[in-house]
Amino acid sequence: MAKVLTPQAKQRIRQEIFRKADEVGYASSGRIDNGHFMDELVEDPNIGGVLKEYMSKEKVRTYIKDAVLNAYTKQITRKRLSHVSPEKIVETTLHVHAHIIQTGKGKNSKVSVLRSDAGELFVVSGGTLLKWETALRRAIEIIASQPGLSPEGKTPRICLTLAAYSQNLTEADKNYIITALQAINVSAYFCLE
């Protein structure tokens, strides 16, 4: 019978990985650095060594990446996106004062629908800079699934709130993304800290 990873061991390993990820700046590191970091975690006797008692070495790597580091990155993203309200995002990017009329739940928890005093609708959807298309898809899905959001065929304006981790994001990079999204009438707001 295979050994089962106890909740206490899971929590201890998770905390240790989160601490180490903070130390190395995992969220803002590139693929190569993160690959080396992953190797270190697998070889660490307090992390990979403990996990190897419960699973094969190949599964240890998958567990660390899928169960722990993905949760770490999602936590960092939520924290970064929570620093500014959807109302402030619409006001800053579109220069319109609007109020939240609906907030998403579950996988759509980073999506809000807002209405201006003039009745104009907006959908604000959050995500990461690297996976901006997921934030866009969620905004489009909300619009498509709720016909009332497109009265008289007028589609709400979409604004993506993008969490960027890399300190290497230049103004030219931001302008490129803004220009590309404007081609499909979508605005972008960057959460850099």
TORKOL-4160 file (C-alpha; in steps of 0.2 Angstrom, whole numbers, padded with zeros to 4 digits, m for minus):
193
<pt num="1" X="0000" Y="0000" Z="0000"/>
<pt num="2" X="0007" Y="0017" Z="m0005"/>
<pt num="3" X="0010" Y="0030" Z="0008"/>
<pt num="4" X="m0001" Y="0045" Z="0008"/>
<pt num="5" X="0006" Y="0063" Z="0010"/>
<pt num="6" X="m0001" Y="0069" Z="0026"/>
<pt num="7" X="m0010" Y="0086" Z="0027"/>
<pt num="8" X="0004" Y="0092" Z="0039"/>
<pt num="9" X="0018" Y="0087" Z="0027"/>
<pt num="10" X="0009" Y="0095" Z="0012"/>
<pt num="11" X="0007" Y="0111" Z="0022"/>
<pt num="12" X="0025" Y="0111" Z="0028"/>
<pt num="13" X="0031" Y="0108" Z="0010"/>
<pt num="14" X="0020" Y="0121" Z="0003"/>
<pt num="15" X="0026" Y="0134" Z="0015"/>
<pt num="16" X="0044" Y="0130" Z="0012"/>
<pt num="17" X="0042" Y="0131" Z="m0007"/>
<pt num="18" X="0032" Y="0147" Z="m0006"/>
<pt num="19" X="0047" Y="0154" Z="0005"/>
<pt num="20" X="0060" Y="0149" Z="m0007"/>
<pt num="21" X="0050" Y="0155" Z="m0022"/>
<pt num="22" X="0049" Y="0172" Z="m0014"/>
<pt num="23" X="0068" Y="0172" Z="m0011"/>
<pt num="24" X="0072" Y="0168" Z="m0029"/>
<pt num="25" X="0058" Y="0179" Z="m0037"/>
<pt num="26" X="0050" Y="0164" Z="m0045"/>
<pt num="27" X="0036" Y="0174" Z="m0052"/>
<pt num="28" X="0047" Y="0186" Z="m0061"/>
<pt num="29" X="0060" Y="0174" Z="m0067"/>
<pt num="30" X="0062" Y="0166" Z="m0084"/>
<pt num="31" X="0060" Y="0148" Z="m0090"/>
<pt num="32" X="0078" Y="0143" Z="m0088"/>
<pt num="33" X="0080" Y="0151" Z="m0070"/>
<pt num="34" X="0063" Y="0143" Z="m0065"/>
<pt num="35" X="0069" Y="0126" Z="m0072"/>
<pt num="36" X="0085" Y="0127" Z="m0061"/>
<pt num="37" X="0074" Y="0132" Z="m0046"/>
<pt num="38" X="0063" Y="0117" Z="m0050"/>
<pt num="39" X="0078" Y="0105" Z="m0050"/>
<pt num="40" X="0084" Y="0112" Z="m0033"/>
<pt num="41" X="0067" Y="0109" Z="m0026"/>
<pt num="42" X="0067" Y="0091" Z="m0032"/>
<pt num="43" X="0084" Y="0088" Z="m0025"/>
<pt num="44" X="0081" Y="0097" Z="m0008"/>
<pt num="45" X="0080" Y="0084" Z="0005"/>
<pt num="46" X="0066" Y="0094" Z="0015"/>
<pt num="47" X="0056" Y="0095" Z="m0001"/>
<pt num="48" X="0059" Y="0083" Z="m0015"/>
<pt num="49" X="0067" Y="0071" Z="m0002"/>
<pt num="50" X="0051" Y="0070" Z="0008"/>
<pt num="51" X="0040" Y="0069" Z="m0007"/>
<pt num="52" X="0050" Y="0055" Z="m0014"/>
<pt num="53" X="0044" Y="0045" Z="0001"/>
<pt num="54" X="0027" Y="0046" Z="m0006"/>
<pt num="55" X="0029" Y="0046" Z="m0025"/>
<pt num="56" X="0041" Y="0043" Z="m0039"/>
<pt num="57" X="0054" Y="0057" Z="m0044"/>
<pt num="58" X="0045" Y="0061" Z="m0060"/>
<pt num="59" X="0029" Y="0064" Z="m0050"/>
<pt num="60" X="0038" Y="0074" Z="m0037"/>
<pt num="61" X="0043" Y="0087" Z="m0051"/>
<pt num="62" X="0025" Y="0087" Z="m0057"/>
<pt num="63" X="0018" Y="0089" Z="m0040"/>
<pt num="64" X="0029" Y="0104" Z="m0036"/>
<pt num="65" X="0025" Y="0112" Z="m0052"/>
<pt num="66" X="0006" Y="0109" Z="m0053"/>
<pt num="67" X="0001" Y="0108" Z="m0035"/>
<pt num="68" X="0012" Y="0120" Z="m0027"/>
<pt num="69" X="0020" Y="0133" Z="m0039"/>
<pt num="70" X="0004" Y="0135" Z="m0049"/>
<pt num="71" X="m0005" Y="0139" Z="m0033"/>
<pt num="72" X="0009" Y="0151" Z="m0028"/>
<pt num="73" X="0008" Y="0161" Z="m0045"/>
<pt num="74" X="m0011" Y="0162" Z="m0043"/>
<pt num="75" X="m0009" Y="0169" Z="m0026"/>
<pt num="76" X="0003" Y="0182" Z="m0032"/>
<pt num="77" X="m0008" Y="0186" Z="m0046"/>
<pt num="78" X="m0023" Y="0188" Z="m0035"/>
<pt num="79" X="m0014" Y="0199" Z="m0023"/>
<pt num="80" X="m0007" Y="0210" Z="m0037"/>
<pt num="81" X="m0024" Y="0212" Z="m0046"/>
<pt num="82" X="m0032" Y="0216" Z="m0029"/>
<pt num="83" X="m0022" Y="0232" Z="m0027"/>
<pt num="84" X="m0034" Y="0242" Z="m0039"/>
<pt num="85" X="m0053" Y="0241" Z="m0040"/>
<pt num="86" X="m0062" Y="0238" Z="m0057"/>
<pt num="87" X="m0070" Y="0256" Z="m0055"/>
<pt num="88" X="m0052" Y="0264" Z="m0054"/>
<pt num="89" X="m0047" Y="0253" Z="m0069"/>
<pt num="90" X="m0061" Y="0259" Z="m0080"/>
<pt num="91" X="m0059" Y="0277" Z="m0074"/>
<pt num="92" X="m0040" Y="0277" Z="m0077"/>
<pt num="93" X="m0040" Y="0268" Z="m0094"/>
<pt num="94" X="m0057" Y="0274" Z="m0102"/>
<pt num="95" X="m0059" Y="0290" Z="m0092"/>
<pt num="96" X="m0077" Y="0285" Z="m0087"/>
<pt num="97" X="m0085" Y="0284" Z="m0070"/>
<pt num="98" X="m0094" Y="0267" Z="m0067"/>
<pt num="99" X="m0100" Y="0256" Z="m0054"/>
<pt num="100" X="m0099" Y="0237" Z="m0052"/>
<pt num="101" X="m0116" Y="0229" Z="m0055"/>
<pt num="102" X="m0109" Y="0211" Z="m0056"/>
<pt num="103" X="m0094" Y="0201" Z="m0050"/>
<pt num="104" X="m0089" Y="0184" Z="m0056"/>
<pt num="105" X="m0088" Y="0168" Z="m0046"/>
<pt num="106" X="m0076" Y="0153" Z="m0047"/>
<pt num="107" X="m0065" Y="0154" Z="m0063"/>
<pt num="108" X="m0073" Y="0171" Z="m0067"/>
<pt num="109" X="m0069" Y="0178" Z="m0050"/>
<pt num="110" X="m0057" Y="0191" Z="m0058"/>
<pt num="111" X="m0071" Y="0197" Z="m0070"/>
<pt num="112" X="m0083" Y="0212" Z="m0065"/>
<pt num="113" X="m0096" Y="0220" Z="m0075"/>
<pt num="114" X="m0099" Y="0239" Z="m0073"/>
<pt num="115" X="m0111" Y="0252" Z="m0078"/>
<pt num="116" X="m0108" Y="0271" Z="m0081"/>
<pt num="117" X="m0121" Y="0284" Z="m0076"/>
<pt num="118" X="m0125" Y="0286" Z="m0094"/>
<pt num="119" X="m0129" Y="0267" Z="m0095"/>
<pt num="120" X="m0113" Y="0261" Z="m0104"/>
<pt num="121" X="m0107" Y="0244" Z="m0099"/>
<pt num="122" X="m0089" Y="0238" Z="m0096"/>
<pt num="123" X="m0082" Y="0221" Z="m0093"/>
<pt num="124" X="m0065" Y="0221" Z="m0083"/>
<pt num="125" X="m0056" Y="0205" Z="m0083"/>
<pt num="126" X="m0040" Y="0201" Z="m0074"/>
<pt num="127" X="m0025" Y="0189" Z="m0078"/>
<pt num="128" X="m0007" Y="0189" Z="m0081"/>
<pt num="129" X="0003" Y="0197" Z="m0094"/>
<pt num="130" X="0009" Y="0181" Z="m0101"/>
<pt num="131" X="m0009" Y="0174" Z="m0102"/>
<pt num="132" X="m0018" Y="0189" Z="m0107"/>
<pt num="133" X="m0029" Y="0179" Z="m0119"/>
<pt num="134" X="m0037" Y="0169" Z="m0104"/>
<pt num="135" X="m0043" Y="0186" Z="m0097"/>
<pt num="136" X="m0049" Y="0191" Z="m0114"/>
<pt num="137" X="m0058" Y="0174" Z="m0116"/>
<pt num="138" X="m0067" Y="0176" Z="m0099"/>
<pt num="139" X="m0073" Y="0193" Z="m0103"/>
<pt num="140" X="m0080" Y="0188" Z="m0120"/>
<pt num="141" X="m0088" Y="0172" Z="m0112"/>
<pt num="142" X="m0097" Y="0183" Z="m0099"/>
<pt num="143" X="m0103" Y="0194" Z="m0113"/>
<pt num="144" X="m0109" Y="0180" Z="m0124"/>
<pt num="145" X="m0117" Y="0170" Z="m0110"/>
<pt num="146" X="m0128" Y="0185" Z="m0104"/>
<pt num="147" X="m0138" Y="0193" Z="m0118"/>
<pt num="148" X="m0143" Y="0207" Z="m0107"/>
<pt num="149" X="m0125" Y="0214" Z="m0107"/>
<pt num="150" X="m0127" Y="0218" Z="m0126"/>
<pt num="151" X="m0143" Y="0229" Z="m0126"/>
<pt num="152" X="m0148" Y="0233" Z="m0144"/>
<pt num="153" X="m0132" Y="0224" Z="m0150"/>
<pt num="154" X="m0121" Y="0236" Z="m0141"/>
<pt num="155" X="m0106" Y="0226" Z="m0134"/>
<pt num="156" X="m0098" Y="0232" Z="m0118"/>
<pt num="157" X="m0081" Y="0239" Z="m0118"/>
<pt num="158" X="m0068" Y="0227" Z="m0112"/>
<pt num="159" X="m0053" Y="0231" Z="m0101"/>
<pt num="160" X="m0040" Y="0219" Z="m0096"/>
<pt num="161" X="m0031" Y="0220" Z="m0080"/>
<pt num="162" X="m0014" Y="0212" Z="m0082"/>
<pt num="163" X="m0002" Y="0207" Z="m0068"/>
<pt num="164" X="0016" Y="0209" Z="m0074"/>
<pt num="165" X="0030" Y="0201" Z="m0064"/>
<pt num="166" X="0045" Y="0204" Z="m0074"/>
<pt num="167" X="0055" Y="0220" Z="m0070"/>
<pt num="168" X="0060" Y="0219" Z="m0089"/>
<pt num="169" X="0043" Y="0225" Z="m0095"/>
<pt num="170" X="0048" Y="0241" Z="m0105"/>
<pt num="171" X="0037" Y="0255" Z="m0110"/>
<pt num="172" X="0039" Y="0249" Z="m0128"/>
<pt num="173" X="0032" Y="0232" Z="m0123"/>
<pt num="174" X="0017" Y="0240" Z="m0114"/>
<pt num="175" X="0014" Y="0251" Z="m0129"/>
<pt num="176" X="0014" Y="0236" Z="m0141"/>
<pt num="177" X="0002" Y="0227" Z="m0130"/>
<pt num="178" X="m0010" Y="0242" Z="m0128"/>
<pt num="179" X="m0009" Y="0245" Z="m0147"/>
<pt num="180" X="m0013" Y="0227" Z="m0151"/>
<pt num="181" X="m0028" Y="0226" Z="m0140"/>
<pt num="182" X="m0034" Y="0243" Z="m0146"/>
<pt num="183" X="m0036" Y="0235" Z="m0163"/>
<pt num="184" X="m0050" Y="0225" Z="m0156"/>
<pt num="185" X="m0057" Y="0239" Z="m0145"/>
<pt num="186" X="m0050" Y="0232" Z="m0129"/>
<pt num="187" X="m0040" Y="0242" Z="m0116"/>
<pt num="188" X="m0026" Y="0236" Z="m0104"/>
<pt num="189" X="m0021" Y="0241" Z="m0087"/>
<pt num="190" X="m0005" Y="0235" Z="m0080"/>
<pt num="191" X="m0002" Y="0230" Z="m0062"/>
<pt num="192" X="0016" Y="0230" Z="m0060"/>
<pt num="193" X="0018" Y="0230" Z="m0041"/>
